[in-house]
Amino acid sequence: MIALIVAFAKNQVIGNNGCIPWKIKGEQKRFKELTTENVVIMGRRSYEEIGKPLPNRTTIVISNTKNFNGENCFTAKTLKEAIELAGDKDIYISGGAKLYEEALPLVEKMYITEIDCDINGDAFFPPFDKEQFIKEIDERYEGEIPYTYVTYTRK
Ligand SMILES: NC(=O)c1ccc[n+]([C@@H]2O[C@H](COP(=O)([O-])OP(=O)(O)OC[C@H]3O[C@@H](n4cnc5c(N)ncnc54)[C@H](OP(=O)(O)O)[C@@H]3O)[C@@H](O)[C@H]2O)c1
């Protein structure tokens, strides 16, 4: 199973200056729940933001300039190579922008956190054809910055 997982603002912003431009307590709960014991594939800049492999899951970083290897952490040169490395575990493509764009045609599911405001940024989730997916609204959280967990499943 290949899925992608992302949080984006109303204006599709996912990042700014190499960071996620919001801090909302609890918002990453679903990321942790879904990816634990599975495989996360991410671009080099996204990995460098986190700075270390995530616990209790396999991290595969895509990079042609650096190597990140350690316990449960591998480096691949392409998305194809990363998918092959993942074997038969569930795969969660975790950004950033270029990787989401390349993965979009391959994913069965998209776990999206819709952040309910516009935010300034320099990295965006790519446009996609909503007609190709069925959208389910899973859970809405109110607060200073409200957000909603939604799932898109390919038709
Ligand atoms: N809101 C969210 O859910 C979310 C999730 C993840 C990231 N983000 C944000 O997104 C931003 C980072 O995204 P980004 O697009 O700038 O960078 P990125 O995709 O994380 O990293 C880009 C680098 O990854 C490698 N790479 C990525 N895709 C590749 C591909 N298909 N083939 C070969 N190499 C590939 C290359 O590394 P080399 O240069 O080493 O070859 C490339 O320079 C940050 O602001 C981060 O906070 C947000």
The ligand as an SDF file (V2000), in Angstrom:
LIG
                    3D

 48 52  0  0  0  0  0  0  0  0999 V2000
    3.1830   20.1480    5.9400 N   0  0  0  0  0  0  0  0  0  0  0  0
    3.6660   18.9330    5.7180 C   0  0  0  0  0  0  0  0  0  0  0  0
    2.9500   17.9260    5.8540 O   0  0  0  0  0  0  0  0  0  0  0  0
    5.0820   18.7900    5.2940 C   0  0  0  0  0  0  0  0  0  0  0  0
    5.6420   17.5260    5.1060 C   0  0  0  0  0  0  0  0  0  0  0  0
    6.9750   17.4300    4.6950 C   0  0  0  0  0  0  0  0  0  0  0  0
    7.6940   18.5840    4.4730 C   0  0  0  0  0  0  0  0  0  0  0  0
    7.1100   19.7930    4.6720 N   0  0  0  0  0  0  0  0  0  0  0  0
    7.8580   21.0400    4.3970 C   0  0  0  0  0  0  0  0  0  0  0  0
    8.2900   21.0040    3.0420 O   0  0  0  0  0  0  0  0  0  0  0  0
    9.5100   21.7250    2.9320 C   0  0  0  0  0  0  0  0  0  0  0  0
   10.5600   20.8140    2.3420 C   0  0  0  0  0  0  0  0  0  0  0  0
   10.1280   20.4060    1.0630 O   0  0  0  0  0  0  0  0  0  0  0  0
   11.0240   20.5810   -0.2190 P   0  0  0  0  0  0  0  0  0  0  0  0
   10.1760   20.2580   -1.3970 O   0  0  0  0  0  0  0  0  0  0  0  0
   11.6960   21.9120   -0.1500 O   0  0  0  0  0  0  0  0  0  0  0  0
   12.1800   19.5220   -0.0040 O   0  0  0  0  0  0  0  0  0  0  0  0
   12.1880   17.9130    0.1600 P   0  0  0  0  0  0  0  0  0  0  0  0
   11.3680   17.2390   -0.9100 O   0  0  0  0  0  0  0  0  0  0  0  0
   11.9440   17.5320    1.5490 O   0  0  0  0  0  0  0  0  0  0  0  0
   13.7210   17.6610   -0.1460 O   0  0  0  0  0  0  0  0  0  0  0  0
   14.2210   17.9760   -1.4150 C   0  0  0  0  0  0  0  0  0  0  0  0
   15.4310   17.1280   -1.6400 C   0  0  0  0  0  0  0  0  0  0  0  0
   15.0950   15.7560   -1.5280 O   0  0  0  0  0  0  0  0  0  0  0  0
   15.6710   15.0170   -2.5890 C   0  0  0  0  0  0  0  0  0  0  0  0
   14.5470   14.6130   -3.4390 N   0  0  0  0  0  0  0  0  0  0  0  0
   13.2380   14.8820   -3.2200 C   0  0  0  0  0  0  0  0  0  0  0  0
   12.4590   14.3010   -4.1260 N   0  0  0  0  0  0  0  0  0  0  0  0
   13.3010   13.6300   -4.9410 C   0  0  0  0  0  0  0  0  0  0  0  0
   13.1130   12.8180   -6.0740 C   0  0  0  0  0  0  0  0  0  0  0  0
   11.8900   12.5390   -6.5190 N   0  0  0  0  0  0  0  0  0  0  0  0
   14.1760   12.2970   -6.6850 N   0  0  0  0  0  0  0  0  0  0  0  0
   15.4150   12.5550   -6.2230 C   0  0  0  0  0  0  0  0  0  0  0  0
   15.6690   13.3100   -5.1310 N   0  0  0  0  0  0  0  0  0  0  0  0
   14.6070   13.8410   -4.5080 C   0  0  0  0  0  0  0  0  0  0  0  0
   16.6960   15.9510   -3.1870 C   0  0  0  0  0  0  0  0  0  0  0  0
   17.8100   15.8540   -2.3130 O   0  0  0  0  0  0  0  0  0  0  0  0
   19.3550   16.1260   -2.7430 P   0  0  0  0  0  0  0  0  0  0  0  0
   19.4150   17.5940   -3.0460 O   0  0  0  0  0  0  0  0  0  0  0  0
   20.1280   15.7450   -1.5260 O   0  0  0  0  0  0  0  0  0  0  0  0
   19.6100   15.2490   -3.9240 O   0  0  0  0  0  0  0  0  0  0  0  0
   16.0040   17.2920   -3.0310 C   0  0  0  0  0  0  0  0  0  0  0  0
   16.9010   18.3930   -3.0660 O   0  0  0  0  0  0  0  0  0  0  0  0
    9.8930   22.1650    4.3390 C   0  0  0  0  0  0  0  0  0  0  0  0
    9.4500   23.4890    4.5400 O   0  0  0  0  0  0  0  0  0  0  0  0
    9.1120   21.2050    5.2070 C   0  0  0  0  0  0  0  0  0  0  0  0
    8.8280   21.7600    6.4680 O   0  0  0  0  0  0  0  0  0  0  0  0
    5.8400   19.9260    5.0850 C   0  0  0  0  0  0  0  0  0  0  0  0
  1  2  1  0
  2  3  2  0
  2  4  1  0
  4  5  1  0
  4 48  2  0
  5  6  2  0
  6  7  1  0
  7  8  2  0
  8  9  1  0
  8 48  1  0
  9 10  1  0
  9 46  1  0
 10 11  1  0
 11 12  1  0
 11 44  1  0
 12 13  1  0
 13 14  1  0
 14 15  2  0
 14 16  1  0
 14 17  1  0
 17 18  1  0
 18 19  2  0
 18 20  1  0
 18 21  1  0
 21 22  1  0
 22 23  1  0
 23 24  1  0
 23 42  1  0
 24 25  1  0
 25 26  1  0
 25 36  1  0
 26 27  1  0
 26 35  1  0
 27 28  2  0
 28 29  1  0
 29 30  1  0
 29 35  2  0
 30 31  1  0
 30 32  2  0
 32 33  1  0
 33 34  2  0
 34 35  1  0
 36 37  1  0
 36 42  1  0
 37 38  1  0
 38 39  2  0
 38 40  1  0
 38 41  1  0
 42 43  1  0
 44 45  1  0
 44 46  1  0
 46 47  1  0
M  CHG  2   8   1  16  -1
M  END
$$$$
